[in-house]
Amino acid sequence: MQLATPLPSWAIVLVALGVVGLAVQAYRHAAGLRSGQRWLLIGLRATALALIVVCLLRPMVLVPPPDRQDGVVAVLVDASRSMGLRDADGLTRIERAGMLLTRDIVPPLSSRFRVEAFVFADRLTPAGDAALAATGDRTDLADAVRGVVERHRGQGLAAIVVLSDGNDTSGADLEAAGWSAGVPIVAVGLGRTDGADREVVALATGQSSLDASLVDLTATLAARHLPGSFDVRLLQNGQVVERRLVTPASDGAPIRVCFTVAPDRNAPTVYTIDVPAAAAELTPANNQARVLVPPPGRRRLVLSLEGAPGFEQTFLKRAWSDDPSLEVDAAVRKGRNEQGADTFFVQAGGARSSTLVTGFPSTREALFAYDAVVLADYDLHLLSRESQEWLRAFVSERGGGLLFAGARTFEPQGLTGSPLEELLPLRIGDGGGVVRAASASAQDRYRVRPTVEGTRHPVMRIAATDQEARSRWASLPSLAGVVQLGGARPGASVLAVMDELGSNSPVVAVQRFGAGRTALFAGQASWRWKMLRPASDASYDRFWRQTARWLTADALELVTATPPGSVLPGDPVELPIVVRTPEYSPSPQDELRVRVEVPGGETIDILPSLTDPARGLFTARVPAAERGIYRAEVLRTSGTRAFARTELRWLVGGLDRELADPRLNDAGLRRLADASGGRYGTAEDGAAVAGWAIQAAAVASRPPEWRDAWHTGWMFLAIALLVSSEWALRRRWGLR
């Protein structure tokens, strides 16, 4: 026994003394009473007061729950599409579930419990309100368990029986769902664990930001209990563009196949991975997956700050300017005028030229209008401390890219102790700023060689395959020299080296810094890759364009909307939208409008809601009810004028998660049952399932309950009897 309103022992003693004191005080001065009569009345009153105090303290006792015959057993039947697979003794899984329900489960349980049947896929529905058909596109088993527990809260839910193949697409923790259910769960697995099947497990794509950039498509494939090689087809907008022969692993483990593609820059491109169906496999519905690669979007702005005119800078700007996805501004130092001031040759579009007359953007906002900045053979003494601080903030806060190139840029006197030193991916070594020239007799030793990490990095991907890229790098002419620098900073990556004087001198290195990215090119005369190779060789242009792509990949927008990942038909979509000021600080005061174009051509106007003012984060909730490509245009307005916009696209139904690995997930169902204190079995155990449910719902398997010991008629009767007896004796002995 314990008290629901506990008091410390000293307080209980004080209350007891108070009760006795009150009773004694009531009859202390009563006249005409003998001693025995007085103490009898005191005892009756003290006892009545004591019982009232006990009721106020609410004593509780631990008792086992009653063995109710009217308890509820809920039966959950999985009605998702994976339950339509025919691997349950010649029947579909849902047909087998229906037989178990009507023949083996409901009749025995109905004699002791009230049985209620439900079907579930993405939502829970009473079985009487829905046909028993495998039509659901998603399975949320954990939510179904939570839903049935909530429906029967306070109604004596004794146990839950689940008939399912265990293929939960929600990603929920089934063990945690079992722990939180509060009642035992008997899980019955339907289907086979050793079914033969080929499937596309996942399809991922890299980012497409610039024209002529290569994008990697990585397909994860599985072939279980189906030995032998098979073809994998890659389709671009429905047309086959590549075939690959794949040999599955002997243990059935997933394998990855990488395709390198060049998507259309003017329109979204849909890529499809398709594997042939085998006669014996569970289903061909998971043999295909699609992914959307959106067009690059707006042109990226690159600012080239050049210490002097030179071949290297000229060829570099030409490679970028010929790319329709890039726009290049340049400020080239020409020398000094008669007054001794530096003069610059400025090439810039629109009103941007006026901000570059001094060789550097005149305001922080003007600098932040660019996506990447190049310091090309640039004397950093030309930049004021404030300008260097702006450049650092340009990378760390604005998310821009910064490229260091040219010997003069790496001079220790300009970098050491400056705000830009930490932005350099390599430390300043003793040889910083010194160019080691390649001799004519040892040209092969001075070719650029990608590192192991660089082989797969997008900056170094100048060919479609790894082998072709290595071959092409080996065939490129030697550089004129290399600037010797120190080791890589923590988190930086050396992508290419040059065998110089018996050591591997880093040539290309990159790192992430704050919200942006930085890179360095320590080689000299990379224009040789252009001029000393056939005109058809695009290695030079591709390398520098991919460098620009990587540098600008994290460049923030004034309005940034993030497309969703894999979306199933019917899934609602939440689009996070971040709004920033021209200095790229959060801007929660702006008005936003989102216009969504659905696959059928209809448009929907949505007003986003502000969800995080500190980050300038808005959320637009978009219903997605059909397969296809969705397009959203986000407008940032001031009054009736739109002054910033962005658009994004996403694909609904690219990957069928419901049929991903359609085998019986017996491990997940077992975790669900064991965590709840229930039991797991298969369809072959059908006759025993009802007995398991009855046993699980037995009184002994449920925890005892705390009940009020005072809340009874006997307590009321005892108090009434004491008070009545005291009153009757008082009247008999002449007291009022």
ROVEX-29413 format. One record per residue (C-alpha): x, y, z; residue in one letter. Coordinates in steps of 0.001 Angstrom, whole numbers, plus 524288, in hexadecimal, padded with zeros to 5 digits. Layout:
<nodes>
XYZA...
</nodes>
This chain:
<nodes>
800008000080000M8044880DDE7FD64Q7FE5681B6B7FE67L7FAC68230A7F222A7FCA182F6C7FA5CT808D782BE1801E9P80CC6832F080E62L81965831D281606P818B482A0C822A0S819CD8362082B32W80E1B83C2282443A8060682FCC8265DI8094A8305C834E6V8050483E9C83586L7F83183B8282E71V7F57F83032837D8A7F80F838D6843A3L7EF458433F83DD0G7E42B8397883BDDV7E539834A0849E7V7E6538429084EE8G7D9F8846B6847C0L7D25C83B2A84D28A7D71883D6C85B11V7D44784C0485A32Q7C6568493A855C9A7C2F3841EA86265Y7CC76847E986BFFR7C268850AD87274H7B623848598700EA7AE75847CA87CF6A7A73083C0988247G7AF8C8319887BBAL7B60C826A4882D0R7C433823AF87F3BS7C0D9817C5876F0G7B65281F2786F69Q7BFAB82A8C86CBFR7CA7F821C38674CW7C0C681A1185EFDL7BBF78268885850L7CA0882B5C8569FI7CDB081E4E85066G7C21981E8D846F0L7C51982C788426DR7D3D082A1E84149A7D19181DC983966T7C828824A983009A7D1B882FFA82E38L7DCEB8266E82C0EA7D55E81F4582164L7D27282C3981A92I7E0FA82FC481AE7V7E4578224E81558V7DADB824A480A13C7E150831A880735L7EEB782B0F8069DL7E963820FD7FCBBR7EF72813E780078P7F22E80B437F458M7F3B67FC727F38FV7FA207F4577E8C3L7F0847EA597E354V7F0D87E1B77D73CP7E7D67E60B7CC39P7DB287DE7F7CAE3P7DA657D3C07C0C2D7D0A57DAC67B844R7C9457D2BD7AE5BQ7C53A7DF2E7A733D7D31C7E3977A3BBG7D6B67E751795CFV7E0347E04B78CC2V7E35B7E890780B7A7E77F7E19D77438V7EF4A7E9E076A7AL7EFF37E52575C57V7FA2C7EB217535BD7F38D7EFC3746B5A7FF567F5AB73FBDS803097F1AF731E1R80E017E8B673656S803627E02D73C5CM7FEB57DD4372E7BG80AC87D50672B87L807AE7C6B87295FR811347BF5973214D8087E7BAA873D3AA805967AC4D73A3CD800FB7AF8872C86G7F8A77BACD73149L7FB5C7C93E7320DT7FFA87CDCD73F4ER7F3187D526741BAI7EAE57C95173DBDE7F2717C148747A5R7F01E7CBE9751D7A7E1777CB8C74F13G7E1177BCD475114M7E86D7BDDA75DE5L7DF627C8A376277L7D27C7C1E375FB8T7D66E7B3CB7628ER7E1027B37D76CF4D7E0A17C0467748CI7D3337C655775D7V7CB1A7BA46779D1P7D3907B5E078567P7D5C97C3A878A54L7C7717C7A17895FS7C3CA7BE4C79452S7CBFB7C5E679E26R7CE397D37079865F7C81E7DDA678FEAR7CFBE7DC8E78323V7D1277E89F77A78E7D7DC7E79276D39A7DECC7F2B87662EF7E6037F42175949V7F1A67FD2E75822F7FB458025574E2BA7FE2E810C274FA3D7F24D8123B7589FR7EA20809E6761BDL7DC378066975D99T7D20C7FD4A763C3P7D1127F0DE75BA6A7C2907F2E1759BBG7C4EC7FFF17530BD7CF157FB2E7492FA7D0947EFC573FF9A7DB3F7E5FD742FDL7E3AA7E96073723A7F2387EBE9735C1A7F1997F9B873047T7F9458026F739B6G8054B8095F73453D80BA480A9C741B8R80C7E802C674E4BT80D338092A75BA8D80C5E7FDEB7653EL8111C805B3770F0A806B28101576EBFD7FC388058276D6FA8000B7FFE077AA3V7FFD080D64780DBR7F2AF8102677A8CG7EBFA803F077F8DV7F15D8060478D4FV7EC42813FC78D33E7DEDB80FC278823R7DD418062A79367H7E31880E2079E4FR7DAF780B567AA86G7D321800B17A381Q7DAB37F4D77A85EG7E3967F1F379CD9L7E9627E4B07A057A7F2007E14C7949BA7F4EC7E47978660I7F6787DA9F77B55V7FDDA7DF5D76F3AV7FD0B7D85B76211L807777DE537594ES8139C7DC1075119D81ABD7E61A75975G81EAB7EEF274E2AN81D647FC1B754EBD8203D807B574BFDT81F7C81201756AES82D0780F1C75C06G8278580E63769D9A82E37806A777493D825917FA9B77617L82C2B7F6BE782C5E828EF804087889AA81AF28028F783B6A819FF7F5B978AF8G81F3A7FB9479793W815AC806DF7972FS809A37FEC2793BBA806FB7FAFD7A1DFG800367EE4D79DEBV805D87E1937989DP806887E055789C6I805A47D350782C3V80BD07D55277558A809637CBB176A4BV812C27CCAE75EB5G80D527CA2C7511EL815B97C6F574554G823397C12774374R830777C5CF747EAT8379B7BEE973CCFD82FD77C41573146G8371F7C6237247BA8375A7D42C72002D83ED97DE707185BR83CD37EC8A71C04E841DB7FA5771B4FV843AE7FD61729B0V8478D80BB372838A84B33815C471E00L852F3821D7721CBA857E782D1F719AAT8622F8379771B32G85F38845FE719BCQ85E1584C0970C39S861B985A5A70D01S868F085DC67008EL8682F85B016F223D870BF84FF26ECDCA872D384AC16FA9CS872A783C436FCE2L8692A836AC706D0V86AA78298D70D79D85EC2820C370EA0L860F08161C718A8T8579180AAC7182BA85722800BD72329T8529E7F38971E06L84F7F7E6887246DA84D9A7D8EC71EB4A8495F7CF2D7290FR849307C0AA72608H84A957C3BD7178EL8588F7C0967137CP85E4C7C4B970692G861977D1AE70016S857367DAB16FACEF856427E74A6F309D853A87F46D6F94DV84E117FEE16F073R84F3980D886F245L844858157D6EBCCL844928243B6E9E7Q836D5829A46E859N8325D81C1A6E415G83D69819806DA60Q847CE80F346DD25V8551D815D66DDD1V85D9580B596E41DE85DAF7FCFB6E7ABR8660E7F6846F201R867FF7E8006F4D6L8678C7E59B70384V86B667D97A70B0DT864A47D8BB7185CP86BC97D513724C0A86B117C6C372879S865867CA1B735F5D85AC27D2B17305DG860A07DF28735F2A85CD77EBD272EF4P866247F0A472468I868287FE7971F70R869028028071141V86D378104D70DB4C8695A816F370101F86EBA824296FCE5T8653D82C866F526V8644983A376EF89A8564F83F066F1E7P84F278490D6E9BDD851A1856E36EE7BR844C985C706E963N83AFD852BC6EEBCA839DD848CA6F9BAP83F4183B806F640T8395F82EDE6FB4FV842B58236F6FC40Y83DBB8159B6FDDDT8451C8098E7025CI83EE57FD106FD7DD842787EED66FFFBV83BF97E37D6F8CFP831C27DB696FFB4A834857CD1F7028AA82A137C2C170167A82B767BE2570F7BA82C527CB207169BE822627D00572066L81E9D7DC30718CFT823B17E40F70D33P81DD07F085712DEA82A947F3F9719E6N833637F1F770DFFN8331E8004270A5BQ8361080D42710DEA835FC81B3070BE1R83CCF8278171030V83B76835A670BE5L8473D83E17708B0V8429084C4970804P8486D8563C6FE9FP8539685E9E703C8P84B9586ACF70689G8514A8787D7066AR85EDB87BB670162R8697287C0A70BC8R871298889970D8CL87FEF8874870E8AV8890A892A5711B0L8972F8915170D2BS8A0BA89A3371459L8AD8289A1C70CAAE8BA7D89FB0710FBG8BEF18A1B8702E8A8BB1189D976F52DP8BFA788FD86F1F2G8BD5C883E76E993F8B85F87BCA6F4FEE8ADB18855D6F8ACQ8A9EF887D56EA83T8A7E2879776E762F8A0C48773D6F424L8972D882536F1D1K894DB87DA16E3F0R8918D86FDD6E8A2A887C2875386F243W8821787FAE6E963S87F308759E6DED1D876ED86E386E897D868BD873066E7C7P866DB870216F635S871658799C6FA97L8730A888456FA0EE880A288D7E6FCC6V884A389B007015FD892F189EC170234A89B408A97A70845A8A9328A8F6702B7V8B3E88B141708A5R8BAE38B8CC6FDDCK8C4E08C04E705D0G8C5AB8CDCC70BEAR8C1D78DB0970689N8C98E8E7907078EE8C48F8E9D271552Q8C9858DC6771983G8BBF78D68571B1EA8B8CB8C8D77163FD8B0C88C83B709D0T8A8098BD187057AF8A1E58B82A6F909F893DE8B4816FC86V88B448AB226F4F1Q87DCC8A9CA6FB08A86FB78A9416F71AG8650C8B2FE6FA2EG866C58BC0E705AFA8710D8B34B70BEBR87C4A8B9F4704D0S87AA38C66570CC9S87D138BEE97196CT88A248B98E7146EL891368C61371074V89ABF8C48471BD4T89D728B6447186EG8949F8B0B372315F885F08B1E7725CFP883808BED172C77S8797C8B97173618T877528ACC773D3DR86A1A8AB727369BE870898ACBD7292FA87A2F8A1E672CB2L86F5089927731A4F8687489A307247AA872918909871F0FY872C1881E8720DDD8816F87FE571FDAA88DC98883572042V89AE9884D671A15V8A7BB88A7F71F11L8B01488894712E5A8BE7E88BAE714A5D8B9E18964A71DDFY8C20089E4C7274CD8B9F689DE9733CBL8C0448AA8773862H8B7118B11A72EAEL8ABA18AD6773787L8A8D08B513743C5S8A6668AE157508FR897F68B13474F33E8977C8AB6774174S89DF889EFF7465AQ8940289E1F75154E8894189F8274725W88F2B8945F73F49L88FA088BC874B4DR8814E88ED174E34A87E3988C9473FBFF8825E87E6D74183V87E5187B9074F82S87156882F174FF4E86CD0884FF7420CR870D68772673DFBG878F987BA073278G884CE874F372C8AG892C087A1F72C8FL89D908754772387L8AC028780B725F5F8B4808770F719B7A8C17887C907150AG8CEA987DA071BDAA8CCE188B8E7208AR8C056887FF72794T8C7B487E3873020F8D2658876E734D3E8D3A98858A74390P8D52C8941074604Q8C7538967074139G8C0B188A7B74714L8C7188885275452T8BEDC88E1E75F30G8B48A8932B755BAS8A5EB89039756ABP8A7A7887C774A7EL8B22787E9E74FC5E8A890874B475561E8A10087493748A5L8ACC486E98741B0L8AB1085FAB74186P8B9CA85DDA74375L8C27D863DB74DAFR8CCC986DBA749C8I8D98D8661574934G8E79386A90748ADD8E70E869D0739F9G8DA978719A7389FG8DAC787A7472CCCG8E6558737172676V8E3CB86D8B7191FV8EB2286127715C7R8EC03860C6706F9A8EAFC854486FF26A8F729851846F72BS8F5FD84E116E8D6A8FD098411A6EB07S8F3A183C226F555A8E6448400B6F050Q8DF808334F6F435D8E2E98356270278R8DB57842057030BY8CE0E83D756FEA0R8C2AC83F2B707E4V8BE7E8328070E5CR8B171831527158EP8B20982BB87233FT8A95D8207C72788V89FE082A4B72D73E8A0B5832F77218FG89D26828197181ET88EF28288771C86R88E1E8370B71F86H8858B83EFA71626P8906A848DE713CBV8993483E6970DDEM88EC3836FE70627R8930183ABA6F85BI88DFA82E156F239A882318252F6F34AA888E681A006FA84T893C181948704A4D89CAA811B86FB90Q89AA881B416F065E89CF8826D26F984A8A9E68211D6FE6CR8AE1581E816F07BS8AABF82C496EC45R8B1F88327F6F7B6W8BDF382A616F443A8BD7A82F2F6E631S8BCBA83DB86E957L8C926845CF6E779P8D1AE849576F304S8CFC2856206FA05L8DA5A860786F9F3A8DC3B85F3170898G8D5F785E93715F1V8D5938673D721E8V8DA7585F8972D97Q8D175860AE7394EL8D002859C574661G8C71D84EB574AC6G8B85D84E3774A02A8B033854A27548ER8A6E184C2D75C97P89B19849287542FG8A1CF84D0474773A8A3D18436F73C31S8AF50842AC732D9V8A97B83EBB725BDL8B59D83EC471D11A8C46483ED271E8AV8D01E84065715B4M8DC7C8384071707D8E6128436871903E8F4068414671DB2L8F09F833C8722BEG8E5228382C72B25S8D68783959728E2N8D3EB847E672859S8C54884B07729DCP8BFAA8519771DE1V8B0F8851747207DV8AB328522072E2AA89DB18558A7332DV896998579474007Q8899E85C0074595R88A1B8683B74DCAF87E1086CE27551CG872BD86D3A74BA0A87B8686D7973F9AG886F4866D7738E5R894EA86A2A7354CT89E928642972BC0A8AC6F8666E7272FL8B3AC8637471AA7F8C24E863D471D34A8C6518603E70F5CG8CB678698F70515Q8C74786A976F6BFA8BB8A861806F69CS8B885867BF6E965W8C1EF85D896E3F5R8B6D7853A96E58AW8AF8585BCC6DB87K8BA0385FE46D1FDM8C241853796D18CL8B6D684A4A6CF60R8ADDF848236C3AEP8A2AD851C16C25BA89912846B26C50ES89EC1844546D2A7D8960784B726DC65A89DB5847826E88CS8A22C855666EBB3Y8949F85B566EA72D88E428503A6F1D6R897BE850F96FD47F8961585F7A6FF56W8876B85F286FD48R88610854287071CQ88E6B85C127107ET8850A8678070EFAA8799185E48710E1R87F108590171D88W882B086685722BFL8750586BE772086T86D6D85FDF724F3A86B0B8655C732A7D868EC8737472E87A85CC98780C735ADL8516987ED172F17E8494288A1F73400L83E1C880647334DV841D08722173500T837B48675A733A1A83BBD85947735CAT834EC84EBD72DC6P8304B8429773506P836DB83569733C9G82FC48290173002S8211A82BA873038V816478219772F02L8092D8249A72889P8001B82A697329EG80AFE82EFF73B83D809D583D3E73FAEP8161B8450E73CCCV81BF884F9674564E824DF8591673E3CL82E70860427472AP8310D86DFE74219I83BB9876AF747B4V83B588854D744F7V8475288E0474684R84AB289C587455FT8546F8A11D73B02P85EF889F1A74575E859EB8912F7474FY854CC8929375515S8474A88CC375844P83BC3894C97537CS82F0B89035759E3P8273689C7175697Q82599899E174800D81959895417413BE81A1D8889473987L8115F8824772F7DR812E48748D72A34V80CA486FFF71D9FR80CF88614C71B58V80AA285B0470E21E805FB84CED70F76V8085A842627050BP7FB188449D6FEB3G7FE2F852F76FC39G7F58785898706EBE7FB858631070FBDT7F9CE864A871E51I7FCC287137725C8D8021B86F5E73387I805688792273E3BL81117874297462BP8112987578754E8S81C8687ADC75CE3L821F886FAC76520T82F2E874DE769EFD830EB883BA76A0EP83F0B882BA76EC9A842C387B7B7624BR83926882347593FG83300874C2756FBL8259A87357750CEF81E5F866B674DC6T81534864597425EA80C91858497436FR809648524473645V7FFF4846F97343BP8059383C8572B49A7FB2F833237267AA8004482DE971973E80CB08294571302R814B98324C70A7CG81D1083E9470A9DI8191B84A017132EY81E1A857CB710FFR81D998629971B27A820A18710471951E823AE878B4725A5V821D488767724D3L826F9890DE72EF0R81E9F89CFF72E28T81E2A8AAC573341S8106F8AFD9731B5G80C5F8ABB07240BT81A498AAE771E75R8221889E4C71E1DA8308D8A13A72021F8360C8938C72242A831E48864B71D6AR836548785671C9AT8309586BEA7173CE8322585DA271A3DL82D56850A17152CR82B5F8435971B46W826A5836037172AL81BA482E9871DD1V81BC981FCD71CCCG829AA81DF2717D0G82C5F81273720D7L8223C808C2725A5D825DE8078D7340BR81A517FEA1736C4E820787F3BA72EBEL82E957F6447327FA833757E9287378BD8261E7E276736F3P82A667D6A773EE2R8242E7D3CF74C11L82A7A7DCAE7563EN829F07D2C876132D8349D7D9BE768FCA82CAA7E64B769FBG820387DF3A76DEDL827B27D753777FDR82D407E3C477E12R81F987E9A477EA8L819E87DDB278571A825287DB0C78ECDD825EA7E93579359A817697E920796BES8180F7DC5E79E64G810D77D4FD793B3G814D97CA8578A19R8188F7C8F077BBDY814407BE267728AG811B07BB5876433T805B27B79075C65A808A37A93E75F30E805E57AC1B76D94D7F81B7B0C876A69G7F0E77A72E7732AA7F91E7AB2477EDDA7F8247B9ED77D13V7EB4E7BB5678486A7F0E27B3B478FF6G7FCE97BC637901BW7F4347C8717907EA7EC197C2E579BB1I7F8497BF587A32BQ7FE5F7CCAF7A0B8A7F2077D36D7A580A7F1537CB447B1EAA7F10F7D2297BEEDV7FE767CD3F7C2FBA804F07D3807B753S7FF757E0D67BA74R804B07E9C07C50BP7FCB37EB9C7D1A8P7F54B7F8317D3BEE7F53A802517DEB0W7E77C804857E3D8R7E19680D577EE56D7DFD4805DB7FB13A7D6E38103C8011BW7CD6E812037F5CAH7C397807DF7FA91T7B6028078B80077G7BB6D8013B80CAFW7C3BD80D2D80FB0M7B7E18161C80E42F7AFB280D008169FL7BA0480C9582168A7BAEA81B7B8221EI7AC0781CDA821EBA7AAAC8129182CA9L7B4C68193083565L7AEA682696833D3V7A0D582136835E9S7A4E18198984206S7AB508258C847ECE79F2B82DC68454FW795E78239784B17A79DFF8221685783L79F07830C38591CR79040831E785892R78E338269C861FDR7979B82C6486BEFW7917F839C086B54G79B16840E08627EL797578493B85705R
</nodes>
